[in-house]
Amino acid sequence: MIDHFKPKSASDWRMALFVFACGMAFGFHYHVGLWTTGADGFSEVSRRLPYWDFTNLWAGSRMAIEGHVGTLFDVDAYRAELRAMFTPNLADHEWSYPPSIILFGAPLAALPILPAYLLWTFGTIAMLHFAIRPLRLPMPLHLAALASPAVFINAMFGQNGALTAALLIGGLLAAPVRPILAGVLFGLLTVKPHLGILVPFCLIASQNWRAFLSAATTAVLLAVATGLAFGFGVWPSFLTETRALMTAIMEAPYPQLYHANALTVFVMARAAGAGLGLAYAVQAVATALAIAAAIWLWLPSTPIDSRRRALATATLAIVATPYGYTYDSIPMCVALAYLFAVTSKPRPLFLAIGWLFPLFAHLLNYQGIGIGVVVPAAVAFAMMAPLLPRRQGAAGALSDTARAETGARSDRTSTVTTSS
């Protein structure tokens, strides 16, 4: 199956422009609030430094290159060092990353924090631009994806969602045609390993052993380079200290402040009152279903456009992980831009809800309604719907979208191909 971009009516483009403008308006509004600071230098929105989570990457990398990498794995010492760097009133922060991400952060730590933050934010968006170029989206939709609500939220948090989206989408798109490059991108994605859960299953299903070996080699080299630069003791410390700390944060009673932007099946189960055991069980089922879907998408016998397959898989990654937030939903917004391009009659409400959801997920979570993961799950289903058996009323609005995309398939069976 080869997807073709469908011409759009003027009303479709007006609808898309209106939704995009709403996302831009709210995104800018959030950023104005974020960078409106009080006399203490803290944002009036976050009550933290306006760089927010980027503070960790910048300061933690600076500690590492100054020879104090062990401080990252001692919560009390780390917080004390941060307060010495910035202000005694700084809210609690934790180092939550694999040590390999310091290789990304070290060059930034040589700069003052504001230019480092700007370089990080716009540099990772530039990486996303190059990663999604193979989609060949019409330029308005390409630019919309780069300025989507999820990108705004990622920038607001000073997070790495644009980087991980670039590595994941770029690798999935490159895998069939440039497997070595794809493996390198997947190996680099190990700086956020929980977002790459589906990758090995995709490569095994497609029998892409070159990409698999390239990914494994890159991951090992990244780990070795980190050890050579900062001492091999960082890896045992990460496994015993950082991993335990992040597990405790994930398992903390619901709700916590950081649950406001959570976007996982695990958190949805906790919001519904499930205990840890049941929440893990529900997440395990969701992860297994996401893995099964990814394997099916990547089997050589599955007739699917490689662009659709990559974006469906990247969106499923949000469903597969128990630890994800709205700034990790950039692949979902890219998928929605693609859906708009290839659908003859776009569903305005569906597209608008999915597109704007990263900006408003916290409003539901603040009310204890942690169902946000349903949105990326629905988008992933919409991406896969054209391949599913068509039954009357089987999928509601989403099956209508599927029928619109596949109605002409019988007239162009010669164009059906199997992506390798």
Sequence and secondary structure as in RCSB ss.txt:
>XXXX:A:sequence
MIDHFKPKSASDWRMALFVFACGMAFGFHYHVGLWTTGADGFSEVSRRLPYWDFTNLWAGSRMAIEGHVGTLFDV
DAYRAELRAMFTPNLADHEWSYPPSIILFGAPLAALPILPAYLLWTFGTIAMLHFAIRPLRLPMPLHLAALASPA
VFINAMFGQNGALTAALLIGGLLAAPVRPILAGVLFGLLTVKPHLGILVPFCLIASQNWRAFLSAATTAVLLAVA
TGLAFGFGVWPSFLTETRALMTAIMEAPYPQLYHANALTVFVMARAAGAGLGLAYAVQAVATALAIAAAIWLWLP
STPIDSRRRALATATLAIVATPYGYTYDSIPMCVALAYLFAVTSKPRPLFLAIGWLFPLFAHLLNYQGIGIGVVV
PAAVAFAMMAPLLPRRQGAAGALSDTARAETGARSDRTSTVTTSS
>XXXX:A:secstr
         HHHHHHHHHHHHHHHHHHHHHHHHHT B TTS BTTTSS TTTTHHHHHHHHHHHHTT GGGGG H
HHHHHHHHHHS TT       S GGGHHHHHHHHTS HHHHHHHHHHHHHHHHHHHHGGG   HHHHHHHHT HH
HHHHHHHT SHHHHHHHHHHHHHHTTT HHHHHHHHHHGGGSGGGGTTHHHHHHHTT HHHHHHHHHHHHHHHHH
HHHHH TTHHHHIIIIIHHHHHHHHHS S  GGGGGB SHHHHHHHTT  HHHHHHHHHHHHHHHHHHHHHHHST
TS   HHHHHHHHHHHHHHH SS BGGG HHHHHHHHHHHHH SS  HHHHHHHHHHHHHHHHHHHTT   TTHH
HHHHHHHHHGGGS   TTSSHHHHHHHHHHHTTGGG GGG     
